């Protein structure tokens, strides 16, 4: 177990993840201590604070941490995160925890350490260490940049902001009943003025309280092993078809027919599954139907289409209980049209009753998760056997993951010091040669899956085996995930490249009726810190914005497009050449891939930035300060539940989650937000892109206020993007 302490010290067992000369990953168990900015590694629990570590490194403002999600290494499931140097991605350290909560605590500790001021390295006794990580070098940033740094984590959002919505918006859900102790809701759009009519495939949600921790329930829901039959009365068997990344995979579920109406054939589902953990311990699991060439329709089954669905598991009662929300919008593929409205709704409601079964499972176990429930249970290997002569190969799945994964892992943490001493101490080349692990259970073959139930095949890029954070981030840029209704961004017919007038490629529409347009959003929709926030923790509606939105770009290119504000012909340079005093603030959101998409938002203020001290500090400050303060509040005002749940409505310090490249000009500051630097962000954005032309997206930007002098906060600007269309993006000349 990892133990955070009041003095900022964090320590516990972690696994160092490396690759041997054959490209196969292996793990080494080490005891890590993070004391201030100094990270130390030991073979066993140190007997005293003066004990020399095996290796050590300094975590400063140039060190970042990224969440890589779940990964199976040598038949053990780890929750992986990577430390890397923003100035050199090859300078990295990949670590794994046996539990998601452990990983989350370490990630938060590293983030806080990197944001605090680094002390004088000359006073730290690092030289006494026997070794340092060769790939994670001492001193990630220059002394010059550190000398001007302050402790920007004072009153940080991580420590103060509760996990509540930062958007004022009506609930889209209306209660229509209660069954088996579960409240049942439907989306408001599915109800007419009298509440008597339903959609053909309505979105329905069941809500209940389960006597278990959010982490334990998450692991139970993620399991596709035999233990699932203890609560999921719909489930027959399932497997992972393809592992895309640590947060996303393709799964196949076959359902029992016993609970279906008489005469109805068995159903199966082929789903893209995405998960993430929120800062407050809430777990989100999202599903939607896809098509994959490795898992065609099965004989004896009718493949249903899950339009959107998933779980939200939120801790309550000091984490002892959890509120579980389970939502489904599913087309059961009835062949008789008159059965659709009545039967589909009743079957969906019956399937949502699994939350009650989950509740009773944990009630029977008094909230304790057994080893069988903690097993991931879904990592399987497909063995191809010929069905008969002349037939195509048929996939027969065999279980390869031990049901004792987490029990075995946790058991290792409790071993005595003498047992730890037998672990291999060095990760050198000789050690790697004799530590060749068995092949991973994850299917790393070529991504052949494409959007949805209509089985229209789209070409996908290969998902490679990754050994470092640098290659992980770099190669993920070429991974495109598609879904039904997704615009095929990689194979779209491209228009002729046209000359670009930066700042005006996306039209403005104050009526918000023109497709692929923008306008400013209502500032009062967003909640910001009030004047007395440090005492009462209350947020208030924003009354206005400091800047005016004056333009937007929707661009595509074969490479990342940086520093748009400094390009000739841009709206920024037009003002600069005229010697005008206006200052521009540009947010350039970059979505990498085979084709890179840039959404650039231009804001302008006429008053001198000196009149706004917090903004002046942001513009003239260093990157560490900027990363700790720049905040985005997202809101999907129109769109499906799965997208709304994926994006959320909570303010986010972008610089702590994504890499931001800053470009400072005479009359502007541009922020290049690299979505490709985070797997979590890529998962969210890939989902949003699939529904893009059906969404209305609202955003607000601000600099976080942490001290009395900086409060109340104010919005820099807002925007409202109406049904963006990838085909209408402007192609830039190479």
N, C-alpha and C positions, 0 to 999 in steps of 0.2 A: 504494500500500500504506500502511496505517496502522501507525505505529510506536510501541508503548508503551516507555517508558524507566523506568529504575530509580528516578528521582527523582519518579515520579508524573506526569510529563509525557506526554501522548498527542497525537500529531499525524498528519495524513494527509489525503488527498483524500476529500471527501464531496460529496453532492449535496443542495442545499437544495430541498425540494419545496414548491411553492406552486400556487395556483389563480389563473387570470386572471379577468377580469370575466365571462367566459362560463361559468365553472365548470369549465373544462378544466385539468387539472394539467400543470405543466411543471417542469423541473429546471434548476438552475443549479449548476455545478461550482465548488466553493470549497475552499481549503486551510484546515483547521481545526486550531487548537492549543488543547488543554486543559492549562493550567498551574496546578495547584492548583485554585482555585475559579474562575479566570478563563478563559472561553471566547472565543477570538478567531477571526475569519474574514479570510482574505486571498484576493486574486485569483490569486496565485502563491506559490510557496514563499518565505517571508520570508528576506531576505538576512542579517538580524541580529535579535537578540532585542529591539532597540530600535525596530524598524520598526513604524509605526502600522498597526493593523488597519483593515479596512473597517468592521467592526462588532464589538461585544463584549458580553458579558453575564456575570453572576455566577451560578454554580451553587451554591445553598445548600440548607439543609435542607428548604425548601418546594418545591424543584424535583424532579420525578419523571420517570422515563423509562419508556415503555411500548413493547413490541415489537409492531409492526404486521404483521410477516411479509413475504411476497413481494407485489410489486405491479408491474404492467407500466405504464409511463408513456412514451408516445410510442415504443412498440415496444422499449423497453429494460426489462429486469427489474431491479428494485432490491429490496433488503432494508431495509425502512422501520422507523424508530423515531422516537418523538416525545418531546420534552422539554416539560413543561407545569408550570404553577404550580398547586399543589393548592388555593390560595385563590382562583384565578381561571383557569378552564380556557381562556379565550380568550387567555391569556398563554402562547403556545406556539410551538414551533419544530419543524418536521417535516424530518427528514434521511433520506437514503438512502445505502446502501453498495452497491457492486457485487458483494460476496461476503458470504455469511452469517457467516463467521468474522470479517470486518472489523466487521460490525454488532455481533456479540457482544462484541468487545473494546471497542468504543466504549460499548456499553450498560453493561458492567461498570465502565468508567472513570467514567462519569457517576454510577452508583450509589454508587461509593466516594467521589466528590467531594461528593455531596449529603449523605452521612452524616458527613463530617468537619466539624469546627468551622470556621465561616466566620470569616476574619480581619476586622479592622477595615477597613471599606470605604474609610475615609478615606486609608488608606495605599496603596491600589491606584490606579495611574495610569490609570483608565478614562476620565477626562475628556479625555485627549489623543486618544481615538479619534475618527475622522472621523464615524462613525455608530454608533448602537446599533440593535439590532433593535427596531423599534417595538412588535412584538407579543410580545417576550420581554424584559420590563423588568428593569432593575437592581434587585437587592434583593428577592428573593421573600419574605422573612420580615422581621419587625420586629427591631430591634436588641435588644429585650428578650428575645425568644425565643432569639436567638443567644448572648446573654451568659451564659446558663446551660447552653449546650451544651458537651459534651466530645467528644473523638475516640472515638466509639463503635466505630470500625472496627478498633481495636486487637485483634488476634487474631480477626478476623472469620471467619465460617464460609466466606466466599468464598475466603479465602486458606489455610485450614487443613483444612477437612473434605473428605476424598476422596469421590468420587461412589460410595458404596457404600450398601447397604440399611441403614436404621436400624430395621428390624423383624426379629425372629427368627421365621422361618416356614419350613416345609418347602417344597422345590421341587415344583411341581405337574407337572413333566415327568419322564418315564421314557424312557431310551434303548431303542430296539428294533432298531436296525440302523445300518449305515454303507454309503453308496453314493456313488460318484464323489468320494471324499474328503470327503463331508459326513456329519456325525453326524445321525441322524434320531431325533426324540423325539415322543412322544405325551403328551397330558394324562393324568395319573394316574387321573382319574375315568372315563376311557374304557376302563380295563383292569379285568378281573375278577380274582378271587383267583388264577387260574391263568394270567392273561395271554393268553388265547386268543380272547376276544371283543372286538369293536370296535363302536363306535357306528356308526350309519348315516352320519353326517357328522362323522368324528372331527377333532379339532384336532391337526394335525401340524406339526412345526417342523424345519427344516433349519438347521444351523449350520456355517459355514465361515470360513476366514481369507482375506481378499483383500488383495493388495499394492497398496493405495491409501489415500489419506487419507479420513477419514469424510466430509469436505465434498465431495470429488470423487465419491465413490460416491453420496452423497445426490443430487447434481445429475444423475448418470446415471440413477438410479432414478426421479427426478421427470420425466425427459424422456419425452414421447410422440411425439417427432419421428422421422425416418428412422433416426437413429443407434441407436435402440433395437433395430433388427433385427440389430445386430451381436452381441447377446448374448441377447435374449429370443426364443427359438424359438417361443413360444406366441403372440406378439403380431403381429397383422396391421396394425391402425391404431387410432388413438385421438384423442380431442379433449377439451377442457374444455367441458362443457355450460353451466356457470354458475360464476362466481367469487363466493364468499360473503364471504370476508374474506381477509386476508393469510395465514392458516393453514389455510383450509378451502375446498374447491371440490368441484364435482360433475364427475366424468369418465366418459367412455364408452370402453370397450375392446372391440374385436372381435378374436377369436382365430382363428388358423389351425386348419384341421381335420386337417392332415397328421399331427400328433402324437397325435391322438385315435384311439380304437379304430375299426376298420373299420365303416362303416355309421352312425357317430354323427354327427349334424348339428353344424354349426358352433355355437359358443357365443359369447355376448357378455356383458359385465358393465357395469352402471351403478352407480357407486360414489361414495360420499362419502369424500373423501380429506382427512385431517388430518395436519399435521406440526408438529414442534417440535424445538428444539435444547436439549439439557441443558448445564449449566455445564461439564462435562468434555469437551465436543465430541461427545457422542453425539447422533445424529439418530434420531428416531422418526417413522415414517410408518405411519398406521393407515387401514384401509379397512373399509367395510361397504356392503352393497347398499342402494339406495334406489329410489324411483320419482320420475320427473320428467316433467311433462307435455310438455316440449320434446323428450324422447327416448323415445317409446313403443317397444314391442318391434319389432324390425326383421324384415322378410321374409327368410327363409332362415336365420335365427338362432334358437336357443333361449336364452332369457336365464337364465343360471345365477344362483344366489343365494349371495353370499359372506356367511356369517354373521359372520365376523370374520377379520381377516388384517392383514398388514403386515410391516414391516421394522424392525429395531433395528440401527443401525450404530455400533459402539463402537470408538474408537481404541485401539490397542495399539502396543507397541514404539516409544514416543515419537512416536506419530502416523503412523508410516510405513506401518503396516498397520492393518487394521480387522477386527474380528469381526462378521460379518453373520449375523443371525438372521432367517429368513423363515418366517412362520407362516401357515397357511391352514386354515380350517374352512369347507367349501364344499359346497353342494347342487348337483349337476350336472344335476338335473331329468331323471332317467331316466324313461321312460314305462313300463318294465318293472320291477316292484318287486324281482324276484329279482336284478337286476343291481346294485342299490344298494350293498350291502356290499362286494363284491369289486371291482367296476370303479371305484367312486368313490374308494376308498382308493388304488388303483394310479395313477389319473389325477392325484390330488392330489400323490402322491409324485413323479410324473414332472414335474409343474409346479414343484415345489420345487427340481428340478434346475437351475433358472435361476441359482441361487447359484453352482453349479460353472461355468456358462457365464460369469457375471460375473467369477469368479476368473480364468478363462483369458483373458478380455479384458484385464484389468489386468496379468496376467503377460506377455502378448504386448507390451503397451505399456510394460512396466517401470514400472508405477505412474503413468505420466504421462497426464493427461486431456487429450485433444485438444479443439480448439474445438468440434467437433461434439458431443462428449459433454457439454461444459459448457453447451450450449444448453438452455434450458428446454424448447423445442421443442413445447410443448403448448398454447400460447395460440392459439386458432383463432377464426375468424369463421364463423358459420353463414349461408349464403346460401340463401334459400328460392326454389325453382323449382317450377312446376307440373309434376307428373309426367304427368298427362294430364287431359283434360277430365273434370270431375266428381270427381276424386280430391283428397284432402287434399294440402297442400303437403308436399314431402319435403325433409328437411334434407340439403343437400350441403355438405360442409365443405371450406374452402380454407385452406391454410397461409398465415398472414400474418406469423408471427414469424420473423425472420431467424435462421439457424442460427449466426450469428456474434455473438450478443448479448453473451456474456461476453468473447469475444475483442476485440470492438470497444470494450467498456467498459474492459477492462484496458489496451488500447492507449492510450486517452485519458489514463490515469493517468501514462503514461511520456512524455507530450509535454514539449517543452522549455518554458522559462519564456516565451519569446517567443510561442509558440503560445497559452499560457494568457492572455497579455495581450489577445488578441483576443476573449476571452469577454465577454459583456455584464456590466457591473459592477453595475448597480442593478436591483432587482426592483420598480421603480415601475410606476405604471399604464400609462405610455406603452410601457414595455418589454413588459408583458404583452399589450398590444393587438397588437403585431406578432409575438408569439410564440405563435400559436394552434397547438397540436399537432394531429396527426391523431387521429381517434377511437381510444379505447383498444380493444385487442384483447379485453379481458375483456367478457363479456356481462353488462351491468348491468340487464337487463330484470327484470321482476317475478319474485320467487322463486315458482316453481310446483311445486317438488319436495316430495315427501312420503314417508312411510315406505314402503318396501320392495317386496318381491316380490308381495304380494297386491294391489298397485295401488289400495289404498284412499286416496282423495284427501283431503288435509287442507289447509285454507287457511293460507297463509303471508303474512307481512308483506313489504312491499317493502324491498329492500336498496338504500339510496340512495347516490348519489355523495357522498363526503365530502371536504371540503377542509381541515378542521382537526381537531386532536386532540379538541377539545371536542365538535364534532358527531359525531366518530367514536364516542366513548364514549357520548354521549347517545343517538344513533340506534341503536346496536347493542343498546340495551336492548329495542328492539322487534323484534329479529330472533330468531325461534324456529326451531331446526333439529330436524327430526324424523327418526326411523328406524323400521324395523320393530320392533314391540313397544314403541315409545315411547308413553308416556302423553301424550295430547294436552293439554298443560297450558293452552293458550290456549282450547280449545273444550270443555273438560270441563264437564259439567253441574254447576252450582254449588249447593251446599246453602244453606239459609237461614242468614244470619248469626246467630251465637249470642253471648251474652255470654261474654267471655273471662277466664278466671282465669290470668293470665300465670305460667308456670312449671309448668303441670300439663296442658297440652293434649295432650301426647304421653305415653302410659302407660308405666310402668316394668314390666319383666318380667324378673326374675332368671333365669328358665329359658331365656330367649331363644327361646321357641317361639311367642309371640304376634306376629302380623304388625303392622308399623308400631308398634314399641315400642323402648325403650332400656334399657340397663343399662351398668354400668361395665365397661370392658375390663380384661384382666389387665395390670397395669403391666409385668410381666417380658417382655411381648411386644416392648417398645420399648427401643432402645439410646440411652443418653445419655452425655455426656462424663464421664469418671471424674476422680478427684482429681488424677491426674498427667497429664491430657490434654495439657497444654502441652509435656510432655517426650516422652511415648510415643505420642500421638495415638490412644489406645485408648478405645473406648466400652464401657460396661458395661450390663448389664441393669438397668432401673429396679426398685427394691425396693418402691416404694409411691408414693402421691401426697400432696401437701400438702393438697389440698382434697377434699371429698366431693361427688360429683355428686348434686344434690337435685331436679332437675327439667329438663324440656325442653319446648319449644314447636315445633309444626309448623303454620305459619300461612300464609295467603295473603291478599293485599290488592291494591287497585288502585294502591297507592303503596308506597314504601319505608317500612318501619316501624322507626323509631329509638327508642332510649331506652326499651326495654321495662321495664327495672328501675325506672324512675321513675314508672310508671303506677299509678294507684290500683288496688288489688285484686291486685297482683302479689305473689308470694311474698316479694320483697325488701321491699316496703313494709309487709307484715304484720309482719315482724320489726322494721322501723324504728319503727312506731307503738307497739310494745311496749317499745321502748328496749333491745332485746337487743344484745349486742356482736358478733354474728356478721357477718363480712364476705363479700360475694358478688362473684364474678367471672363475668361473662356474656360468652359468645362468640355473637354474633348474625350468622350467615352469611346474606347477602342475595343472592338470585338474581333479578335484574330481568328484566322483560319486560312484555308487556301485562298479565300478572298477576305480581306480585312474590311470591316465596316466601321465607319466613324460617324458618331452622332455628336456634333459640336454645337454648343449653346453659347451665345454671345450676350453678355450683360454689360451695360454702360452706366457710368455715373458722371455727372457734371461737376459735382462738388469735389474739392481736393480730398485725397484719401487721408490727409492729416486730420480732417474733421472727424474721422472715425478711427480712434486709436487702435481698436482691436483689429480692424481690417489692415491698418498700416503695419501693425506688428506681423500680421500674416504675410503681407506682400513683401516686406523687407526681412522677414525672419528666415531661419535656416529650414532645411527640409524636415528635420526632426520635429520642430515646432509645428510646421504645416501639417505633417502627417498625424500629429496628435490632436489637431483641432478641426480639420475640415470635415463637415458633416453633411450627409444626404438624408432626406426624409422621402421615401418612395410611397407611392399610392397608385394602385390600379383601380380607377374609378369605374371602369367598365371592362368586363372580361369574365372568364370562367373561374370557378372556385379554385382549381388546381394552380392557376397562375397567381391569383390573389394570395393563396396560401404560401406559394413559393416565394413571392416577393416580400410579402408582409407589409406592415405599416409602422415599423419601428425605425427610429433614427439610427444611422450607422456612421461611425468614424471610418471613412473609406481608407484612409492612410494606414490603418491598423490591419486591414484585411487585404488590400490590393496595393500593387506598386503604382505610385504616381510620379510621373516625370514632370518637372516644373520648368517652364520657359518664361523668362522675364525679359520684357522689352521696355522701351522708353515709356510707352503709354498702355502697357497691358501685362497681365500675368495669365499664362495658359497652364491648365492642369491636364496632362495626358493620363487618363485613368486606364490602366491595362487590365482588362477583364481576364486575360489569359494567365495572369499571375496567381489565380486561385481556382482550385477545382470546384469549390463550392459555388463561387460566382459563375464559373463557366456552366455548371449544371443549371443554375437559375436562368441565366441569359439564353442558353440553348432552348429551354422550355418556353421562355417569353418569345423568342424569335419564331417559334412554331405557330404561335397564335397572334403574331404581331399585327396583322391587318384587321384583327377583331378586337383590339385593345384600345382603350384610352388611358394613357399613362400620365400621371402627374408627379412632379418632383419639386422639392424645395432644397436650396443650398444655404448653408450658414457656417460661420466660424463659431465653434463652441466657446461659451463664456464659462470660466471656472472660478473667478474671483468676484468679490463684491463690485469692484470697479468695472468689471466687464459685463455685469448684469444690469438690466435684462438683456437677453439675446435679441438679435434682429435677423431677419432673413436677408440674405444677399439678393436672392431672386427666386422666381418660381417659373415653371413651364408646364404646359399641357400639350401632349403629343397625341394627335388624333389619327388613329388607324394608319400607322406607318406601313408603307409598302416597299419591300426590298427591291422590287423591279423599278421603282421610281427613284432609287438612289442614283446619284451622279457618278459616273465612272471617271476617274482621274487619269490623265495621260501618264504613261510610264516615264 
